[in-house]
Amino acid sequence: MVWTRRVRGAARRMFSSSISAEELLMSLC
């Protein structure tokens, strides 16, 4: 589904402060 991506994107923004850039890169890969 498409909305799932938006929900995950919003969650990543909220946790981006605690999540390191490396984890974000790994999730993107």
PyMOL Python script that loads the backbone (N, CA, C, O; Angstrom):
from pymol import cmd

cmd.read_pdbstr("""\
ATOM      1  N   MET A   1       0.842  -1.200   0.000  1.00  0.00           N
ATOM      2  CA  MET A   1       0.000   0.000   0.000  1.00  0.00           C
ATOM      3  C   MET A   1       0.878   1.250   0.000  1.00  0.00           C
ATOM      4  O   MET A   1       2.033   1.210   0.425  1.00  0.00           O
ATOM      5  N   VAL A   2       0.320   2.354  -0.479  1.00  0.00           N
ATOM      6  CA  VAL A   2       1.108   3.596  -0.553  1.00  0.00           C
ATOM      7  C   VAL A   2       1.143   4.318   0.792  1.00  0.00           C
ATOM      8  O   VAL A   2       2.185   4.834   1.195  1.00  0.00           O
ATOM      9  N   TRP A   3      -0.011   4.355   1.494  1.00  0.00           N
ATOM     10  CA  TRP A   3      -0.055   5.095   2.757  1.00  0.00           C
ATOM     11  C   TRP A   3       0.936   4.534   3.769  1.00  0.00           C
ATOM     12  O   TRP A   3       1.392   5.260   4.653  1.00  0.00           O
ATOM     13  N   THR A   4       1.273   3.256   3.651  1.00  0.00           N
ATOM     14  CA  THR A   4       2.227   2.667   4.602  1.00  0.00           C
ATOM     15  C   THR A   4       3.566   3.393   4.501  1.00  0.00           C
ATOM     16  O   THR A   4       4.246   3.597   5.507  1.00  0.00           O
ATOM     17  N   ARG A   5       3.941   3.780   3.283  1.00  0.00           N
ATOM     18  CA  ARG A   5       5.219   4.496   3.116  1.00  0.00           C
ATOM     19  C   ARG A   5       5.153   5.832   3.839  1.00  0.00           C
ATOM     20  O   ARG A   5       6.122   6.243   4.478  1.00  0.00           O
ATOM     21  N   ARG A   6       4.017   6.511   3.742  1.00  0.00           N
ATOM     22  CA  ARG A   6       3.907   7.826   4.409  1.00  0.00           C
ATOM     23  C   ARG A   6       3.957   7.649   5.917  1.00  0.00           C
ATOM     24  O   ARG A   6       4.571   8.447   6.625  1.00  0.00           O
ATOM     25  N   VAL A   7       3.305   6.597   6.402  1.00  0.00           N
ATOM     26  CA  VAL A   7       3.309   6.354   7.852  1.00  0.00           C
ATOM     27  C   VAL A   7       4.730   6.070   8.317  1.00  0.00           C
ATOM     28  O   VAL A   7       5.169   6.583   9.346  1.00  0.00           O
ATOM     29  N   ARG A   8       5.444   5.253   7.556  1.00  0.00           N
ATOM     30  CA  ARG A   8       6.833   4.934   7.948  1.00  0.00           C
ATOM     31  C   ARG A   8       7.698   6.179   7.853  1.00  0.00           C
ATOM     32  O   ARG A   8       8.570   6.396   8.694  1.00  0.00           O
ATOM     33  N   GLY A   9       7.462   6.996   6.836  1.00  0.00           N
ATOM     34  CA  GLY A   9       8.244   8.233   6.679  1.00  0.00           C
ATOM     35  C   GLY A   9       8.022   9.155   7.879  1.00  0.00           C
ATOM     36  O   GLY A   9       8.967   9.753   8.394  1.00  0.00           O
ATOM     37  N   ALA A  10       6.769   9.265   8.318  1.00  0.00           N
ATOM     38  CA  ALA A  10       6.465  10.123   9.471  1.00  0.00           C
ATOM     39  C   ALA A  10       7.137   9.565  10.721  1.00  0.00           C
ATOM     40  O   ALA A  10       7.693  10.315  11.522  1.00  0.00           O
ATOM     41  N   ALA A  11       7.083   8.240  10.882  1.00  0.00           N
ATOM     42  CA  ALA A  11       7.709   7.611  12.054  1.00  0.00           C
ATOM     43  C   ALA A  11       9.215   7.849  12.019  1.00  0.00           C
ATOM     44  O   ALA A  11       9.834   8.111  13.049  1.00  0.00           O
ATOM     45  N   ARG A  12       9.798   7.754  10.824  1.00  0.00           N
ATOM     46  CA  ARG A  12      11.250   7.968  10.725  1.00  0.00           C
ATOM     47  C   ARG A  12      11.586   9.400  11.101  1.00  0.00           C
ATOM     48  O   ARG A  12      12.605   9.650  11.744  1.00  0.00           O
ATOM     49  N   ARG A  13      10.736  10.344  10.703  1.00  0.00           N
ATOM     50  CA  ARG A  13      11.012  11.753  11.046  1.00  0.00           C
ATOM     51  C   ARG A  13      10.982  11.926  12.560  1.00  0.00           C
ATOM     52  O   ARG A  13      11.816  12.633  13.125  1.00  0.00           O
ATOM     53  N   MET A  14      10.018  11.280  13.217  1.00  0.00           N
ATOM     54  CA  MET A  14       9.895  11.419  14.671  1.00  0.00           C
ATOM     55  C   MET A  14      11.084  10.768  15.383  1.00  0.00           C
ATOM     56  O   MET A  14      11.583  11.290  16.380  1.00  0.00           O
ATOM     57  N   PHE A  15      11.534   9.616  14.857  1.00  0.00           N
ATOM     58  CA  PHE A  15      12.645   8.910  15.501  1.00  0.00           C
ATOM     59  C   PHE A  15      13.996   9.274  14.891  1.00  0.00           C
ATOM     60  O   PHE A  15      15.033   8.792  15.345  1.00  0.00           O
ATOM     61  N   SER A  16      13.985  10.131  13.855  1.00  0.00           N
ATOM     62  CA  SER A  16      15.241  10.491  13.186  1.00  0.00           C
ATOM     63  C   SER A  16      16.225  11.085  14.193  1.00  0.00           C
ATOM     64  O   SER A  16      17.437  10.914  14.057  1.00  0.00           O
ATOM     65  N   SER A  17      15.701  11.788  15.211  1.00  0.00           N
ATOM     66  CA  SER A  17      16.580  12.416  16.194  1.00  0.00           C
ATOM     67  C   SER A  17      17.336  11.352  16.983  1.00  0.00           C
ATOM     68  O   SER A  17      18.487  11.564  17.364  1.00  0.00           O
ATOM     69  N   SER A  18      16.696  10.209  17.231  1.00  0.00           N
ATOM     70  CA  SER A  18      17.348   9.156  18.020  1.00  0.00           C
ATOM     71  C   SER A  18      18.048   8.149  17.114  1.00  0.00           C
ATOM     72  O   SER A  18      19.058   7.558  17.496  1.00  0.00           O
ATOM     73  N   ILE A  19      17.504   7.955  15.909  1.00  0.00           N
ATOM     74  CA  ILE A  19      18.121   6.983  14.993  1.00  0.00           C
ATOM     75  C   ILE A  19      19.338   7.614  14.312  1.00  0.00           C
ATOM     76  O   ILE A  19      19.303   8.779  13.915  1.00  0.00           O
ATOM     77  N   SER A  20      20.392   6.850  14.185  1.00  0.00           N
ATOM     78  CA  SER A  20      21.605   7.371  13.553  1.00  0.00           C
ATOM     79  C   SER A  20      21.457   7.377  12.034  1.00  0.00           C
ATOM     80  O   SER A  20      20.595   6.686  11.491  1.00  0.00           O
ATOM     81  N   ALA A  21      22.282   8.143  11.357  1.00  0.00           N
ATOM     82  CA  ALA A  21      22.207   8.247   9.891  1.00  0.00           C
ATOM     83  C   ALA A  21      22.507   6.897   9.261  1.00  0.00           C
ATOM     84  O   ALA A  21      21.936   6.556   8.225  1.00  0.00           O
ATOM     85  N   GLU A  22      23.393   6.128   9.872  1.00  0.00           N
ATOM     86  CA  GLU A  22      23.742   4.813   9.313  1.00  0.00           C
ATOM     87  C   GLU A  22      22.513   3.910   9.258  1.00  0.00           C
ATOM     88  O   GLU A  22      22.309   3.200   8.273  1.00  0.00           O
ATOM     89  N   GLU A  23      21.702   3.933  10.298  1.00  0.00           N
ATOM     90  CA  GLU A  23      20.503   3.075  10.300  1.00  0.00           C
ATOM     91  C   GLU A  23      19.548   3.529   9.205  1.00  0.00           C
ATOM     92  O   GLU A  23      18.917   2.696   8.555  1.00  0.00           O
ATOM     93  N   LEU A  24      19.431   4.839   8.991  1.00  0.00           N
ATOM     94  CA  LEU A  24      18.538   5.343   7.938  1.00  0.00           C
ATOM     95  C   LEU A  24      19.042   4.878   6.581  1.00  0.00           C
ATOM     96  O   LEU A  24      18.253   4.477   5.725  1.00  0.00           O
ATOM     97  N   LEU A  25      20.358   4.932   6.383  1.00  0.00           N
ATOM     98  CA  LEU A  25      20.920   4.501   5.094  1.00  0.00           C
ATOM     99  C   LEU A  25      20.655   3.014   4.886  1.00  0.00           C
ATOM    100  O   LEU A  25      20.304   2.595   3.784  1.00  0.00           O
ATOM    101  N   MET A  26      20.821   2.218   5.933  1.00  0.00           N
ATOM    102  CA  MET A  26      20.595   0.771   5.808  1.00  0.00           C
ATOM    103  C   MET A  26      19.124   0.499   5.499  1.00  0.00           C
ATOM    104  O   MET A  26      18.808  -0.389   4.707  1.00  0.00           O
ATOM    105  N   SER A  27      18.229   1.259   6.121  1.00  0.00           N
ATOM    106  CA  SER A  27      16.794   1.051   5.876  1.00  0.00           C
ATOM    107  C   SER A  27      16.461   1.415   4.436  1.00  0.00           C
ATOM    108  O   SER A  27      15.612   0.779   3.811  1.00  0.00           O
ATOM    109  N   LEU A  28      17.130   2.442   3.909  1.00  0.00           N
ATOM    110  CA  LEU A  28      16.868   2.848   2.517  1.00  0.00           C
ATOM    111  C   LEU A  28      17.374   1.774   1.568  1.00  0.00           C
ATOM    112  O   LEU A  28      16.742   1.487   0.551  1.00  0.00           O
ATOM    113  N   CYS A  29      18.515   1.183   1.899  1.00  0.00           N
ATOM    114  CA  CYS A  29      19.070   0.140   1.030  1.00  0.00           C
ATOM    115  C   CYS A  29      18.208  -1.117   1.144  1.00  0.00           C
ATOM    116  O   CYS A  29      18.494  -2.123   0.495  1.00  0.00           O
TER     117      CYS A  29
END
""", "prot")
cmd.dss("prot")
cmd.show_as("cartoon", "prot")
cmd.util.cbc("prot")
cmd.orient("prot")
